[in-house]
Every structure is written in C-alpha cells, then in structure tokens.
Amino acid sequence: MRIVVAAKPDADQPWVADAAAKLAKQTGASVAVISVDDVELERLTPLPREVYLERAQRAADTVVRRLADAGVAATPAVLSGRTLDRILQYAEEQHADLIVVGSSTRPAITERLLGSVPLELIKKAHRPVLVIANPGHL
C-alpha cells in the first residue's frame, strides 16, 4: 500500500501526520509527502516563487519529521503549481492507494468563494481520499 500525504504550507496540521502514521503502521504502507507552493504564475504573486517554495518545503519537512518521530519513514516532494492539480498528478505518479489531507482551514465563507482542496480532491481523485479533521474542532 502507498499513501500520499498532502502537507499544506503555512498550516500546522500535526493530526494529519499522526493519522497517516497510524494508518501506515497498521497496514505496512509506504508514505510520500507532497507540498505544493500554489503559484501558477510568479508575476501574479506579491513575493518571489522561492518564498512559496520554502514554505512548501518547511511544511513537507515538518510532516516527514513527525512521521519519523512516530517510526514511519516518508519521502518528501515539493512542487510548483496549482495545489489540486499537483497533488492529483503526484498521487498518480506514485501509484497511491490513498491520499491523506487535512480538512480545510479556511472560514466557511472563504471556502465557498475560493473552493476547498480537500473537497475538490474527493470529487476529482481516481483513488480514495481520507480527510482528517482537526480533533480540537470536533
């Protein structure tokens, strides 16, 4: 079994890594962590692409470290582009059996206007998607 965990830049979601670690231990799955800078065109961003890539790298590294602390090895990947498209592409390339993602951290009104990556993953992925909610918000 192969699990792909989506790490969101600028959002500390340790419960996502914890859930992926438990699942990997129970199933013996291998884990890959993907983080995406969400920059389609650099000229439309207020900061250089490198800033967004660094944020994505930190997010991926944080999840990989948390998985390692739980005894689960994981490989990180950082990509540029639209988050939804890149996660789907990466999961396909990795032949993932499951995509694990945290629930949206946006307020409900913003989510309705701009969309939700977890919801769009569920709609568009050709593989199962496990959305992990913040246990503090249940």
C-alpha positions as CSV (number, residue, x, y, z in Angstrom):
1,M,0.0,0.0,0.0
2,R,1.2,3.5,-0.8
3,I,-0.1,6.6,1.0
4,V,0.4,10.2,-0.2
5,V,0.1,12.8,2.5
6,A,-0.6,16.4,1.4
7,A,1.2,18.9,3.6
8,K,-0.3,22.4,3.5
9,P,2.2,25.3,3.6
10,D,1.6,27.7,6.4
11,A,-0.8,25.4,8.2
12,D,0.5,23.3,11.1
13,Q,-1.7,20.2,11.0
14,P,0.0,17.6,13.2
15,W,-3.1,15.4,13.4
16,V,-2.8,14.7,9.6
17,A,0.7,13.3,10.1
18,D,-0.4,11.4,13.2
19,A,-3.3,9.8,11.4
20,A,-1.1,8.9,8.4
21,A,1.5,7.4,10.8
22,K,-1.1,5.2,12.5
23,L,-2.5,4.0,9.2
24,A,0.9,3.3,7.8
25,K,1.8,1.3,10.8
26,Q,-1.4,-0.7,10.7
27,T,-1.1,-1.5,7.0
28,G,2.6,-1.5,6.4
29,A,2.2,1.2,3.8
30,S,4.9,3.3,2.4
31,V,4.4,7.1,2.7
32,A,5.2,10.0,0.5
33,V,4.6,13.6,1.5
34,I,3.7,16.3,-1.1
35,S,3.6,20.0,-0.5
36,V,2.7,22.5,-3.3
37,D,3.6,26.2,-3.5
38,D,0.3,27.1,-5.2
39,V,2.0,29.5,-7.6
40,E,0.7,29.3,-11.1
41,L,2.3,32.5,-12.5
42,E,5.0,34.1,-10.5
43,R,4.3,37.5,-12.0
44,L,0.9,37.5,-10.2
45,T,2.4,36.8,-6.8
46,P,3.5,39.5,-4.3
47,L,6.6,37.6,-3.4
48,P,9.2,35.6,-5.4
49,R,8.4,31.9,-6.1
50,E,11.3,30.9,-3.9
51,V,9.4,32.2,-0.8
52,Y,6.5,30.0,-1.6
53,L,8.7,27.0,-2.3
54,E,10.5,27.5,1.0
55,R,7.1,27.5,2.8
56,A,6.1,24.3,1.0
57,Q,9.5,22.7,1.8
58,R,9.1,23.5,5.5
59,A,5.6,22.0,5.5
60,A,6.8,18.8,3.8
61,D,9.8,18.5,6.2
62,T,7.6,19.1,9.2
63,V,5.3,16.2,8.3
64,V,8.2,13.9,7.4
65,R,9.8,14.6,10.8
66,R,6.6,14.0,12.6
67,L,6.2,10.7,10.7
68,A,9.8,9.8,11.6
69,D,9.1,10.5,15.2
70,A,6.3,8.0,15.0
71,G,8.6,5.4,13.4
72,V,7.3,5.8,9.9
73,A,9.8,6.7,7.0
74,A,8.5,9.0,4.4
75,T,9.9,10.7,1.3
76,P,9.1,14.4,0.7
77,A,8.4,16.2,-2.5
78,V,7.8,19.9,-3.2
79,L,6.2,21.0,-6.4
80,S,5.1,24.3,-8.0
81,G,1.7,25.0,-9.5
82,R,-1.9,24.6,-8.6
83,T,-2.3,22.6,-5.4
84,L,-5.1,20.4,-6.5
85,D,-3.6,19.5,-9.9
86,R,-0.2,18.8,-8.5
87,I,-1.5,16.6,-5.7
88,L,-3.5,14.6,-8.2
89,Q,-0.6,14.3,-10.6
90,Y,1.8,13.3,-7.8
91,A,-0.6,10.6,-6.4
92,E,-0.9,9.2,-9.9
93,E,2.8,9.1,-10.4
94,Q,3.3,7.4,-7.0
95,H,0.5,4.9,-7.8
96,A,-1.0,5.9,-4.5
97,D,-3.7,3.8,-2.9
98,L,-4.8,6.6,-0.7
99,I,-4.4,10.4,-0.4
100,V,-4.5,11.8,3.1
101,V,-5.2,15.5,3.5
102,G,-6.3,17.8,6.4
103,S,-9.7,19.4,6.4
104,S,-9.9,23.0,5.1
105,T,-8.5,25.7,7.4
106,R,-10.4,28.4,5.6
107,P,-13.5,30.1,7.1
108,A,-16.7,28.7,5.6
109,I,-17.5,31.8,3.5
110,T,-14.0,31.9,2.1
111,E,-14.2,28.2,1.3
112,R,-17.5,28.8,-0.6
113,L,-15.9,31.6,-2.6
114,L,-12.5,30.1,-3.3
115,G,-13.1,26.4,-3.0
116,S,-11.7,23.7,-0.8
117,V,-8.8,21.5,-1.9
118,P,-10.0,18.5,0.2
119,L,-13.5,18.7,-1.3
120,E,-12.1,19.0,-4.8
121,L,-9.7,16.1,-4.2
122,I,-12.7,14.0,-3.2
123,K,-14.5,15.0,-6.4
124,K,-11.7,14.6,-8.8
125,A,-9.3,11.9,-7.5
126,H,-9.4,8.5,-9.1
127,R,-8.4,7.0,-5.7
128,P,-9.7,7.2,-2.2
129,V,-9.2,10.4,-0.2
130,L,-9.1,10.5,3.6
131,V,-9.8,13.9,5.0
132,I,-8.6,14.3,8.6
133,A,-10.4,17.0,10.7
134,N,-8.7,18.9,13.5
135,P,-9.7,16.9,16.6
136,G,-9.8,20.2,18.5
137,H,-12.7,21.4,16.3
138,L,-14.9,18.4,16.5
